[in-house]
Amino acid sequence: MISRRHFFYGSLLAGAVPVGGFGSTKSLRMLGYKSPNEKLNIAAIGAGGKGRSDIAGVSSENIVALVDPDSKRAGETFLKYPDTPKYTDFRRMFDKEERNIDAVLVSCPDHVHGTAAMWAMARGKHVYCQKPLVRTVWEAQELLKGANRYGVATQMGNQGYSNEGARECCEIIWSGEIGNVTEVHAWTDRPGKYWPQSPEVEIKREPVPSTMDWNAWLADAAFEEFSPAIAPHHWRGFPEYGCGAIGDMACHILGTPNMALRLGWPTSVECVKKEGIHPRLFPHRTVIRFDFPARGAMPALKLFWNDSVTAQPTFDGVPAGTLLGDSDLNGSLFIGDKGMVTTGCYGERTRLIPDARMADYKLPPQVLTRSPGHYRDWIRACKGGDPACSNFNHAAPFVSWMLLGVIAMRYEGKLEWDAQKMQFSNNKEANAYLKPKFRKGWSFV
């Protein structure tokens, strides 16, 4: 049975209309919104790697500026837009192009996300920011406040939030099909073969490549000499620049649990297992436990994050040989007192476990609005439509609790979280990692 509370939550996911509504073309234009038939002028901060696919995702609009400190990595995109202005430093881009920009893609390394996104919002630009949104809890909370202060359309790049299967999973759980969910397990094969993150990693210093503006790549992070062990590909394993496998995959895989189980702050987080310790990098493999209190009618929850898995996980009650999650060793399992549900990386392949339960099963009625696509959802919001599904009002709280797991990897034992004071109550040293330190010459806005 779908409760009114769950239906209301579904309405929240669809987004709330600002006070005063969107009643007229004039009011929209005053707010900087465009007609659905007009194209947005979009600047891209990050043009290689993930930036390349983000730009492709909004190719229906005008790309008016490109920023990337690594012209070699961004070379394919630069060639595709030969006449578009190009910069290595997003601050210089805003100096020159601000008046010609409606919206900004932020697709650079994690440590620059928060500063670049805040610079854009403070100048009235809509923002699509890649997962994991930011690197620290403080930045996530600042972006949340900034998005509402500046009244811009926002979206985090965790496309699973737009996936049909993720919404079906919510509706299955809310219908009561698997009863009260008290345990969730999520897993990924990252880092695995995707980037080196082990005791064997050597950080050798080399001259900066002629194609790279190293100072702009570092941005607000502390200066260190260039090393190919860090850039351009492997920064994610370093706490100064990335969030490890959590930053790479948890925004996808934990998105469905966050949405379906209405997760807020946990009461505690603990890295219960770690293997492959390196003095500079995250551990090669970790298991992190989050404990969440009861939420309304939903009971207390244990959530486990497992990274660097090399084989399908197994669980009591799951028949041998059952595919959980997806075939790429990414997924989640919801354990209720009446059954189980599994999903893939982006919420796809949602199905009851054991598989036999799906034979004659009919999905419950839809209560969540379906998405036109993650990029299209944001573009529509920029032009005056409903807020995007993973706008910062949803993304920032989600990322905030998730990032506590990044800090937990540094310590032994449980970290108790005080949501009222926004700090750990039993480890003052850990609180130092809630906020980044900014290099001289860089500001957050």
C-alpha positions as a LaTeX table, in Angstrom:
\begin{tabular}{lrrr}
\hline
Residue & $x$ (\AA) & $y$ (\AA) & $z$ (\AA) \\
\hline
Met1 & 0.00 & 0.00 & 0.00 \\
Ile2 & 1.46 & 3.38 & $-0.98$ \\
Ser3 & 1.17 & 5.83 & 1.88 \\
Arg4 & 0.42 & 9.53 & 1.51 \\
Arg5 & 3.85 & 10.17 & 3.02 \\
His6 & 5.57 & 8.27 & 0.20 \\
Phe7 & 3.43 & 9.96 & $-2.41$ \\
Phe8 & 4.41 & 13.34 & $-0.98$ \\
Tyr9 & 8.07 & 12.36 & $-1.16$ \\
Gly10 & 7.57 & 11.50 & $-4.81$ \\
Ser11 & 6.20 & 14.98 & $-5.35$ \\
Leu12 & 9.30 & 16.42 & $-3.72$ \\
Leu13 & 11.52 & 14.48 & $-6.10$ \\
Ala14 & 9.66 & 16.04 & $-9.00$ \\
Gly15 & 10.72 & 19.42 & $-7.62$ \\
Ala16 & 9.07 & 22.44 & $-6.07$ \\
Val17 & 8.06 & 25.59 & $-7.95$ \\
Pro18 & 9.60 & 28.81 & $-6.54$ \\
Val19 & 7.38 & 31.17 & $-4.56$ \\
Gly20 & 5.33 & 33.20 & $-6.98$ \\
Gly21 & 5.42 & 30.41 & $-9.56$ \\
Phe22 & 6.45 & 30.63 & $-13.19$ \\
Gly23 & 3.38 & 32.55 & $-14.23$ \\
Ser24 & 4.64 & 34.63 & $-17.12$ \\
Thr25 & 7.30 & 34.91 & $-19.78$ \\
Lys26 & 8.30 & 38.25 & $-18.33$ \\
Ser27 & 8.92 & 36.81 & $-14.87$ \\
Leu28 & 10.98 & 33.99 & $-16.38$ \\
Arg29 & 13.15 & 36.36 & $-18.37$ \\
Met30 & 13.71 & 38.51 & $-15.30$ \\
Leu31 & 15.02 & 35.39 & $-13.56$ \\
Gly32 & 17.30 & 34.63 & $-16.48$ \\
Tyr33 & 15.29 & 31.73 & $-17.87$ \\
Lys34 & 14.86 & 31.11 & $-21.58$ \\
Ser35 & 11.98 & 29.95 & $-23.71$ \\
Pro36 & 12.06 & 26.16 & $-24.27$ \\
Asn37 & 12.69 & 26.96 & $-27.93$ \\
Glu38 & 15.78 & 29.07 & $-27.20$ \\
Lys39 & 19.18 & 27.47 & $-26.83$ \\
Leu40 & 21.26 & 27.85 & $-23.69$ \\
Asn41 & 24.76 & 29.25 & $-23.93$ \\
Ile42 & 26.82 & 26.73 & $-21.98$ \\
Ala43 & 30.44 & 26.94 & $-20.81$ \\
Ala44 & 32.25 & 23.69 & $-20.00$ \\
Ile45 & 34.79 & 23.55 & $-17.17$ \\
Gly46 & 36.51 & 20.32 & $-18.12$ \\
Ala47 & 36.59 & 19.32 & $-21.79$ \\
Gly48 & 38.45 & 16.00 & $-21.74$ \\
Gly49 & 37.51 & 12.75 & $-20.03$ \\
Lys50 & 34.04 & 12.98 & $-18.49$ \\
Gly51 & 33.78 & 16.54 & $-19.73$ \\
Arg52 & 33.71 & 15.24 & $-23.28$ \\
Ser53 & 30.60 & 13.11 & $-22.67$ \\
Asp54 & 28.92 & 15.85 & $-20.63$ \\
Ile55 & 29.35 & 18.26 & $-23.52$ \\
Ala56 & 27.87 & 15.63 & $-25.84$ \\
Gly57 & 24.95 & 15.30 & $-23.44$ \\
Val58 & 24.01 & 18.97 & $-23.87$ \\
Ser59 & 24.94 & 19.23 & $-27.57$ \\
Ser60 & 21.42 & 20.43 & $-28.37$ \\
Glu61 & 22.50 & 23.77 & $-26.86$ \\
Asn62 & 25.27 & 26.27 & $-27.70$ \\
Ile63 & 28.77 & 25.55 & $-26.34$ \\
Val64 & 30.26 & 29.02 & $-25.96$ \\
Ala65 & 33.43 & 28.49 & $-23.89$ \\
Leu66 & 35.75 & 25.59 & $-23.01$ \\
Val67 & 38.05 & 25.36 & $-20.01$ \\
Asp68 & 40.69 & 22.70 & $-19.52$ \\
Pro69 & 44.24 & 23.00 & $-18.17$ \\
Asp70 & 45.28 & 19.95 & $-20.20$ \\
Ser71 & 45.02 & 20.68 & $-23.92$ \\
Lys72 & 46.17 & 17.15 & $-24.82$ \\
Arg73 & 43.41 & 15.44 & $-22.83$ \\
Ala74 & 40.88 & 17.95 & $-24.13$ \\
Gly75 & 42.23 & 17.79 & $-27.68$ \\
Glu76 & 39.31 & 15.90 & $-29.23$ \\
Thr77 & 36.79 & 18.40 & $-27.87$ \\
Phe78 & 38.94 & 21.39 & $-28.82$ \\
Leu79 & 39.06 & 20.12 & $-32.40$ \\
Lys80 & 35.29 & 19.64 & $-32.47$ \\
Tyr81 & 34.76 & 23.29 & $-31.44$ \\
Pro82 & 37.58 & 25.10 & $-33.26$ \\
Asp83 & 36.04 & 28.57 & $-33.00$ \\
Thr84 & 34.93 & 28.34 & $-29.36$ \\
Pro85 & 37.06 & 30.37 & $-26.88$ \\
Lys86 & 39.37 & 28.16 & $-24.83$ \\
Tyr87 & 40.95 & 28.73 & $-21.41$ \\
Thr88 & 43.06 & 26.82 & $-18.91$ \\
Asp89 & 41.73 & 28.70 & $-15.83$ \\
Phe90 & 37.96 & 29.04 & $-15.24$ \\
Arg91 & 38.49 & 32.35 & $-13.42$ \\
Arg92 & 39.88 & 33.89 & $-16.60$ \\
Met93 & 36.99 & 32.40 & $-18.55$ \\
Phe94 & 34.46 & 34.13 & $-16.31$ \\
Asp95 & 36.40 & 37.39 & $-16.62$ \\
Lys96 & 36.07 & 37.30 & $-20.41$ \\
Glu97 & 32.87 & 35.38 & $-21.15$ \\
Glu98 & 30.52 & 35.93 & $-18.21$ \\
Arg99 & 27.95 & 38.01 & $-20.09$ \\
Asn100 & 27.63 & 35.39 & $-22.82$ \\
Ile101 & 26.99 & 32.42 & $-20.49$ \\
Asp102 & 23.66 & 31.04 & $-19.25$ \\
Ala103 & 24.85 & 27.79 & $-17.72$ \\
Val104 & 28.00 & 25.88 & $-16.81$ \\
Leu105 & 29.10 & 22.24 & $-16.87$ \\
Val106 & 31.58 & 21.35 & $-14.11$ \\
Ser107 & 33.42 & 18.18 & $-15.16$ \\
Cys108 & 36.93 & 18.68 & $-13.78$ \\
Pro109 & 38.63 & 16.68 & $-10.97$ \\
Asp110 & 36.70 & 16.50 & $-7.69$ \\
His111 & 38.80 & 19.00 & $-5.75$ \\
Val112 & 37.80 & 21.82 & $-8.12$ \\
His113 & 34.07 & 21.03 & $-8.32$ \\
Gly114 & 32.93 & 23.11 & $-5.36$ \\
Thr115 & 34.87 & 26.26 & $-6.19$ \\
Ala116 & 33.99 & 26.18 & $-9.90$ \\
Ala117 & 30.30 & 25.54 & $-9.19$ \\
Met118 & 30.10 & 28.31 & $-6.61$ \\
Trp119 & 31.82 & 30.78 & $-8.92$ \\
Ala120 & 29.24 & 29.96 & $-11.57$ \\
Met121 & 26.20 & 30.20 & $-9.26$ \\
Ala122 & 27.39 & 33.46 & $-7.71$ \\
Arg123 & 27.36 & 34.92 & $-11.22$ \\
Gly124 & 23.81 & 33.73 & $-11.84$ \\
Lys125 & 24.72 & 30.72 & $-13.99$ \\
His126 & 22.85 & 27.42 & $-13.88$ \\
Val127 & 25.14 & 24.51 & $-12.95$ \\
Tyr128 & 25.44 & 20.85 & $-13.91$ \\
Cys129 & 28.18 & 19.46 & $-11.64$ \\
Gln130 & 29.61 & 16.00 & $-12.01$ \\
Lys131 & 29.48 & 13.52 & $-9.15$ \\
Pro132 & 30.53 & 13.37 & $-6.39$ \\
Leu133 & 29.53 & 17.06 & $-6.45$ \\
Val134 & 32.34 & 18.06 & $-4.05$ \\
Arg135 & 35.17 & 16.59 & $-2.00$ \\
Thr136 & 34.13 & 17.73 & 1.51 \\
Val137 & 30.99 & 18.09 & 3.62 \\
Trp138 & 31.49 & 21.84 & 4.08 \\
Glu139 & 31.56 & 22.41 & 0.33 \\
Ala140 & 28.36 & 20.38 & $-0.13$ \\
Gln141 & 26.56 & 22.48 & 2.46 \\
Glu142 & 27.84 & 25.70 & 0.91 \\
Leu143 & 26.63 & 24.67 & $-2.55$ \\
Leu144 & 23.23 & 23.84 & $-1.07$ \\
Lys145 & 22.96 & 27.31 & 0.42 \\
Gly146 & 24.36 & 28.91 & $-2.73$ \\
Ala147 & 21.90 & 27.22 & $-5.08$ \\
Asn148 & 18.98 & 28.56 & $-3.07$ \\
Arg149 & 20.57 & 31.97 & $-2.53$ \\
Tyr150 & 21.22 & 32.56 & $-6.23$ \\
Gly151 & 18.07 & 30.84 & $-7.53$ \\
Val152 & 19.75 & 28.89 & $-10.32$ \\
Ala153 & 18.89 & 25.48 & $-11.80$ \\
Thr154 & 21.26 & 22.74 & $-10.64$ \\
Gln155 & 21.90 & 19.05 & $-11.24$ \\
Met156 & 24.51 & 16.58 & $-10.07$ \\
Gly157 & 25.79 & 14.11 & $-12.66$ \\
Asn158 & 24.48 & 10.93 & $-11.03$ \\
Gln159 & 22.30 & 9.81 & $-13.91$ \\
Gly160 & 20.85 & 6.87 & $-11.99$ \\
Tyr161 & 18.46 & 9.33 & $-10.36$ \\
Ser162 & 16.79 & 9.63 & $-13.76$ \\
Asn163 & 16.73 & 5.89 & $-14.41$ \\
Glu164 & 13.40 & 4.10 & $-14.72$ \\
Gly165 & 14.65 & 1.19 & $-12.63$ \\
Ala166 & 15.64 & 3.43 & $-9.72$ \\
Arg167 & 12.12 & 4.80 & $-9.54$ \\
Glu168 & 10.61 & 1.35 & $-9.87$ \\
Cys169 & 12.79 & 0.24 & $-6.95$ \\
Cys170 & 11.42 & 3.09 & $-4.82$ \\
Glu171 & 7.86 & 2.16 & $-5.69$ \\
Ile172 & 8.42 & $-1.54$ & $-4.93$ \\
Ile173 & 9.85 & $-0.70$ & $-1.52$ \\
Trp174 & 7.18 & 1.88 & $-0.74$ \\
Ser175 & 4.46 & $-0.60$ & $-1.67$ \\
Gly176 & 5.60 & $-2.83$ & 1.19 \\
Glu177 & 6.51 & $-5.75$ & $-1.10$ \\
Ile178 & 9.70 & $-6.59$ & 0.80 \\
Gly179 & 8.55 & $-5.24$ & 4.17 \\
Asn180 & 10.74 & $-3.14$ & 6.45 \\
Val181 & 14.24 & $-2.67$ & 5.02 \\
Thr182 & 16.85 & $-2.86$ & 7.76 \\
Glu183 & 19.99 & $-3.63$ & 5.75 \\
Val184 & 21.49 & $-2.51$ & 2.42 \\
His185 & 24.68 & $-3.76$ & 0.79 \\
Ala186 & 26.30 & $-1.89$ & $-2.11$ \\
Trp187 & 29.44 & $-2.82$ & $-4.04$ \\
Thr188 & 31.74 & $-1.83$ & $-6.89$ \\
Asp189 & 34.78 & $-3.25$ & $-8.64$ \\
Arg190 & 36.52 & 0.16 & $-8.55$ \\
Pro191 & 39.33 & 1.03 & $-8.31$ \\
Gly192 & 40.32 & $-2.38$ & $-9.68$ \\
Lys193 & 41.62 & $-1.95$ & $-13.21$ \\
Tyr194 & 40.44 & 1.65 & $-13.56$ \\
Trp195 & 43.20 & 3.47 & $-11.65$ \\
Pro196 & 46.12 & 2.32 & $-9.46$ \\
Gln197 & 45.41 & 2.55 & $-5.73$ \\
Ser198 & 47.71 & 0.22 & $-3.83$ \\
Pro199 & 50.94 & 0.17 & $-1.78$ \\
Glu200 & 52.90 & $-0.34$ & $-5.01$ \\
Val201 & 52.08 & 3.11 & $-6.43$ \\
Glu202 & 55.21 & 5.27 & $-6.84$ \\
Ile203 & 54.86 & 9.04 & $-6.98$ \\
Lys204 & 57.69 & 10.05 & $-9.27$ \\
Arg205 & 58.16 & 13.74 & $-10.05$ \\
Glu206 & 58.58 & 14.81 & $-13.65$ \\
Pro207 & 58.61 & 18.09 & $-15.61$ \\
Val208 & 55.15 & 19.44 & $-16.33$ \\
Pro209 & 54.04 & 18.44 & $-19.86$ \\
Ser210 & 54.06 & 21.32 & $-22.32$ \\
Thr211 & 50.36 & 20.74 & $-22.95$ \\
Met212 & 49.37 & 21.27 & $-19.30$ \\
Asp213 & 48.84 & 24.35 & $-17.10$ \\
Trp214 & 49.74 & 22.59 & $-13.85$ \\
Asn215 & 48.98 & 25.57 & $-11.64$ \\
Ala216 & 45.46 & 25.77 & $-13.06$ \\
Trp217 & 45.01 & 22.01 & $-12.68$ \\
Leu218 & 45.91 & 22.24 & $-8.99$ \\
Ala219 & 43.58 & 25.23 & $-8.64$ \\
Asp220 & 42.80 & 25.78 & $-4.94$ \\
Ala221 & 44.71 & 22.68 & $-3.74$ \\
Ala222 & 48.12 & 22.99 & $-2.08$ \\
Phe223 & 51.03 & 23.13 & $-4.49$ \\
Glu224 & 53.07 & 20.02 & $-5.22$ \\
Glu225 & 55.33 & 19.10 & $-8.10$ \\
Phe226 & 53.77 & 17.37 & $-11.09$ \\
Ser227 & 53.63 & 13.59 & $-11.17$ \\
Pro228 & 52.03 & 11.29 & $-13.76$ \\
Ala229 & 50.94 & 9.18 & $-10.78$ \\
Ile230 & 48.43 & 11.99 & $-10.08$ \\
Ala231 & 47.47 & 13.64 & $-13.36$ \\
Pro232 & 45.84 & 13.51 & $-15.74$ \\
His233 & 44.21 & 10.12 & $-15.02$ \\
His234 & 44.89 & 8.86 & $-11.50$ \\
Trp235 & 44.04 & 11.76 & $-9.16$ \\
Arg236 & 40.92 & 10.00 & $-7.83$ \\
Gly237 & 42.95 & 7.81 & $-5.49$ \\
Phe238 & 44.49 & 10.81 & $-3.67$ \\
Pro239 & 42.46 & 12.38 & $-0.80$ \\
Glu240 & 43.71 & 15.85 & $-1.79$ \\
Tyr241 & 42.07 & 15.57 & $-5.21$ \\
Gly242 & 39.45 & 12.82 & $-5.19$ \\
Cys243 & 37.25 & 10.60 & $-3.05$ \\
Gly244 & 38.39 & 7.17 & $-4.19$ \\
Ala245 & 35.80 & 4.61 & $-5.25$ \\
Ile246 & 33.14 & 6.39 & $-3.18$ \\
Gly247 & 33.56 & 9.50 & $-5.31$ \\
Asp248 & 33.60 & 7.50 & $-8.51$ \\
Met249 & 30.69 & 5.11 & $-7.99$ \\
Ala250 & 28.77 & 5.62 & $-4.74$ \\
Cys251 & 26.82 & 8.59 & $-6.10$ \\
His252 & 25.45 & 6.15 & $-8.68$ \\
Ile253 & 25.07 & 2.95 & $-6.68$ \\
Leu254 & 23.89 & 4.52 & $-3.41$ \\
Gly255 & 21.54 & 6.90 & $-5.23$ \\
Thr256 & 18.68 & 4.40 & $-5.30$ \\
Pro257 & 19.00 & 3.53 & $-1.57$ \\
Asn258 & 19.19 & 7.24 & $-0.75$ \\
Met259 & 16.02 & 7.95 & $-2.72$ \\
Ala260 & 14.03 & 4.86 & $-1.73$ \\
Leu261 & 14.88 & 4.91 & 1.97 \\
Arg262 & 14.79 & 8.67 & 2.50 \\
Leu263 & 18.26 & 8.73 & 4.02 \\
Gly264 & 19.43 & 11.76 & 5.97 \\
Trp265 & 22.42 & 11.96 & 8.29 \\
Pro266 & 23.72 & 8.70 & 9.76 \\
Thr267 & 24.42 & 8.44 & 13.48 \\
Ser268 & 27.79 & 6.83 & 12.86 \\
Val269 & 30.18 & 5.62 & 10.16 \\
Glu270 & 33.00 & 3.10 & 10.41 \\
Cys271 & 35.56 & 1.63 & 8.03 \\
Val272 & 35.20 & $-1.97$ & 9.20 \\
Lys273 & 37.76 & $-3.39$ & 6.77 \\
Lys274 & 40.70 & $-1.94$ & 4.86 \\
Glu275 & 43.41 & $-3.57$ & 2.77 \\
Gly276 & 46.36 & $-2.22$ & 0.79 \\
Ile277 & 47.50 & 0.83 & 2.77 \\
His278 & 49.54 & 3.59 & 1.08 \\
Pro279 & 50.78 & 6.75 & 2.87 \\
Arg280 & 49.23 & 9.08 & 0.26 \\
Leu281 & 46.36 & 7.12 & $-1.32$ \\
Phe282 & 43.11 & 5.66 & $-0.11$ \\
Pro283 & 43.28 & 1.97 & 0.86 \\
His284 & 43.03 & $-0.43$ & $-2.06$ \\
Arg285 & 39.94 & $-2.09$ & $-0.62$ \\
Thr286 & 37.49 & $-0.99$ & 2.08 \\
Val287 & 34.18 & $-1.96$ & 3.65 \\
Ile288 & 32.39 & 0.99 & 5.23 \\
Arg289 & 29.34 & 0.77 & 7.49 \\
Phe290 & 26.83 & 3.61 & 7.88 \\
Asp291 & 24.20 & 3.43 & 10.63 \\
Phe292 & 21.01 & 5.43 & 10.05 \\
Pro293 & 18.30 & 6.07 & 12.62 \\
Ala294 & 14.61 & 5.34 & 12.07 \\
Arg295 & 13.02 & 7.71 & 9.57 \\
Gly296 & 9.29 & 8.18 & 10.12 \\
Ala297 & 7.76 & 4.71 & 9.68 \\
Met298 & 11.03 & 3.31 & 8.31 \\
Pro299 & 13.19 & 1.43 & 10.83 \\
Ala300 & 16.86 & 1.97 & 11.64 \\
Leu301 & 19.17 & 0.86 & 8.83 \\
Lys302 & 22.63 & $-0.63$ & 8.40 \\
Leu303 & 24.22 & 0.25 & 5.04 \\
Phe304 & 27.48 & $-1.34$ & 3.87 \\
Trp305 & 29.68 & 0.02 & 1.08 \\
Asn306 & 32.16 & $-2.48$ & $-0.43$ \\
Asp307 & 34.75 & $-1.43$ & $-3.00$ \\
Ser308 & 37.32 & $-3.26$ & $-5.13$ \\
Val309 & 35.25 & $-6.46$ & $-5.22$ \\
Thr310 & 36.50 & $-9.09$ & $-7.64$ \\
Ala311 & 33.54 & $-11.49$ & $-7.67$ \\
Gln312 & 29.78 & $-11.51$ & $-7.29$ \\
Pro313 & 28.89 & $-10.99$ & $-3.61$ \\
Thr314 & 26.92 & $-13.72$ & $-1.85$ \\
Phe315 & 24.31 & $-13.37$ & 0.88 \\
Asp316 & 22.21 & $-15.64$ & 3.05 \\
Gly317 & 18.87 & $-16.36$ & 1.40 \\
Val318 & 20.12 & $-15.61$ & $-2.12$ \\
Pro319 & 20.22 & $-18.77$ & $-4.27$ \\
Ala320 & 23.65 & $-19.75$ & $-5.56$ \\
Gly321 & 24.38 & $-18.44$ & $-9.05$ \\
Thr322 & 21.96 & $-15.51$ & $-8.76$ \\
Leu323 & 23.16 & $-12.36$ & $-10.53$ \\
Leu324 & 22.96 & $-9.46$ & $-8.12$ \\
Gly325 & 23.31 & $-5.88$ & $-9.32$ \\
Asp326 & 24.72 & $-5.91$ & $-12.84$ \\
Ser327 & 27.26 & $-8.02$ & $-14.71$ \\
Asp328 & 29.96 & $-5.36$ & $-14.22$ \\
Leu329 & 30.22 & $-6.07$ & $-10.48$ \\
Asn330 & 28.33 & $-2.96$ & $-9.42$ \\
Gly331 & 25.05 & $-2.92$ & $-7.58$ \\
Ser332 & 23.03 & $-2.97$ & $-4.38$ \\
Leu333 & 20.83 & $-5.34$ & $-2.40$ \\
Phe334 & 17.96 & $-4.22$ & $-0.16$ \\
Ile335 & 17.13 & $-6.72$ & 2.59 \\
Gly336 & 13.65 & $-6.47$ & 4.09 \\
Asp337 & 11.79 & $-8.65$ & 6.54 \\
Lys338 & 9.59 & $-9.95$ & 3.69 \\
Gly339 & 12.07 & $-10.21$ & 0.83 \\
Met340 & 14.87 & $-8.60$ & $-1.13$ \\
Val341 & 15.35 & $-6.27$ & $-4.11$ \\
Thr342 & 18.53 & $-5.79$ & $-6.15$ \\
Thr343 & 19.53 & $-3.04$ & $-8.59$ \\
Gly344 & 22.46 & $-2.34$ & $-10.90$ \\
Cys345 & 24.89 & 0.58 & $-10.88$ \\
Tyr346 & 22.42 & 3.18 & $-12.13$ \\
Gly347 & 19.31 & 1.63 & $-10.63$ \\
Glu348 & 18.80 & $-0.50$ & $-13.76$ \\
Arg349 & 17.90 & $-4.21$ & $-13.68$ \\
Thr350 & 15.69 & $-3.72$ & $-10.62$ \\
Arg351 & 14.16 & $-7.05$ & $-9.61$ \\
Leu352 & 12.96 & $-9.05$ & $-6.64$ \\
Ile353 & 15.16 & $-11.82$ & $-5.25$ \\
Pro354 & 14.85 & $-14.78$ & $-5.63$ \\
Asp355 & 14.25 & $-14.38$ & $-9.36$ \\
Ala356 & 11.19 & $-16.65$ & $-9.15$ \\
Arg357 & 9.35 & $-13.84$ & $-7.37$ \\
Met358 & 9.41 & $-11.82$ & $-10.60$ \\
Ala359 & 7.57 & $-14.48$ & $-12.65$ \\
Asp360 & 4.03 & $-13.20$ & $-12.04$ \\
Tyr361 & 4.89 & $-9.95$ & $-10.28$ \\
Lys362 & 3.20 & $-6.74$ & $-11.40$ \\
Leu363 & 4.91 & $-3.46$ & $-10.62$ \\
Pro364 & 3.01 & $-1.17$ & $-8.24$ \\
Pro365 & 1.36 & 2.02 & $-9.57$ \\
Gln366 & 3.75 & 4.80 & $-10.55$ \\
Val367 & 3.97 & 7.60 & $-7.99$ \\
Leu368 & 7.22 & 9.19 & $-9.14$ \\
Thr369 & 7.38 & 11.45 & $-12.17$ \\
Arg370 & 9.45 & 9.85 & $-14.95$ \\
Ser371 & 12.50 & 11.69 & $-16.25$ \\
Pro372 & 13.07 & 12.87 & $-19.84$ \\
Gly373 & 16.77 & 12.07 & $-19.36$ \\
His374 & 19.34 & 13.41 & $-16.91$ \\
Tyr375 & 20.74 & 16.17 & $-19.13$ \\
Arg376 & 17.36 & 17.04 & $-20.62$ \\
Asp377 & 15.94 & 17.27 & $-17.08$ \\
Trp378 & 18.53 & 19.94 & $-16.23$ \\
Ile379 & 18.18 & 21.82 & $-19.52$ \\
Arg380 & 14.43 & 21.96 & $-18.99$ \\
Ala381 & 14.97 & 23.32 & $-15.46$ \\
Cys382 & 17.33 & 25.99 & $-16.81$ \\
Lys383 & 14.58 & 27.15 & $-19.14$ \\
Gly384 & 11.99 & 27.47 & $-16.39$ \\
Gly385 & 10.68 & 23.93 & $-15.97$ \\
Asp386 & 10.51 & 21.90 & $-12.76$ \\
Pro387 & 13.77 & 21.59 & $-10.81$ \\
Ala388 & 15.93 & 18.70 & $-11.98$ \\
Cys389 & 15.65 & 15.40 & $-10.08$ \\
Ser390 & 19.16 & 15.56 & $-8.57$ \\
Asn391 & 19.23 & 19.30 & $-7.97$ \\
Phe392 & 21.44 & 20.44 & $-5.12$ \\
Asn393 & 18.55 & 20.36 & $-2.61$ \\
His394 & 18.64 & 16.58 & $-3.06$ \\
Ala395 & 22.25 & 16.04 & $-4.15$ \\
Ala396 & 24.05 & 18.03 & $-1.43$ \\
Pro397 & 22.45 & 16.23 & 1.57 \\
Phe398 & 23.03 & 12.88 & $-0.15$ \\
Val399 & 26.68 & 13.63 & $-0.88$ \\
Ser400 & 27.22 & 15.03 & 2.61 \\
Trp401 & 26.48 & 11.77 & 4.41 \\
Met402 & 28.31 & 9.75 & 1.76 \\
Leu403 & 31.49 & 11.84 & 2.19 \\
Leu404 & 31.62 & 10.91 & 5.87 \\
Gly405 & 32.72 & 7.50 & 4.60 \\
Val406 & 35.73 & 9.08 & 2.90 \\
Ile407 & 36.86 & 10.44 & 6.27 \\
Ala408 & 36.19 & 7.12 & 7.99 \\
Met409 & 38.83 & 5.47 & 5.79 \\
Arg410 & 41.49 & 7.43 & 7.69 \\
Tyr411 & 40.61 & 6.02 & 11.11 \\
Glu412 & 40.12 & 2.85 & 13.09 \\
Gly413 & 36.86 & 2.47 & 14.97 \\
Lys414 & 33.47 & 4.13 & 14.76 \\
Leu415 & 33.02 & 7.84 & 14.14 \\
Glu416 & 29.93 & 9.19 & 15.90 \\
Trp417 & 28.17 & 11.93 & 13.91 \\
Asp418 & 26.36 & 14.86 & 15.57 \\
Ala419 & 24.01 & 16.19 & 12.87 \\
Gln420 & 23.00 & 19.21 & 14.97 \\
Lys421 & 26.57 & 20.42 & 15.45 \\
Met422 & 27.71 & 19.11 & 12.04 \\
Gln423 & 30.75 & 17.39 & 13.49 \\
Phe424 & 32.06 & 14.12 & 14.84 \\
Ser425 & 31.46 & 13.97 & 18.57 \\
Asn426 & 34.18 & 11.43 & 19.43 \\
Asn427 & 37.08 & 12.43 & 17.18 \\
Lys428 & 38.13 & 16.08 & 16.97 \\
Glu429 & 40.96 & 15.27 & 14.58 \\
Ala430 & 38.50 & 13.85 & 12.02 \\
Asn431 & 36.58 & 17.13 & 12.00 \\
Ala432 & 39.54 & 18.79 & 10.29 \\
Tyr433 & 38.64 & 16.88 & 7.11 \\
Leu434 & 35.11 & 18.28 & 6.89 \\
Lys435 & 36.36 & 21.45 & 5.17 \\
Pro436 & 39.12 & 21.94 & 2.58 \\
Lys437 & 42.04 & 24.31 & 2.86 \\
Phe438 & 42.30 & 26.81 & 0.01 \\
Arg439 & 45.58 & 27.82 & $-1.55$ \\
Lys440 & 46.47 & 31.50 & $-1.38$ \\
Gly441 & 45.07 & 33.38 & $-4.34$ \\
Trp442 & 41.95 & 31.21 & $-4.63$ \\
Ser443 & 38.58 & 31.94 & $-3.10$ \\
Phe444 & 35.40 & 29.86 & $-2.92$ \\
Val445 & 33.31 & 32.61 & $-4.56$ \\
\hline
\end{tabular}
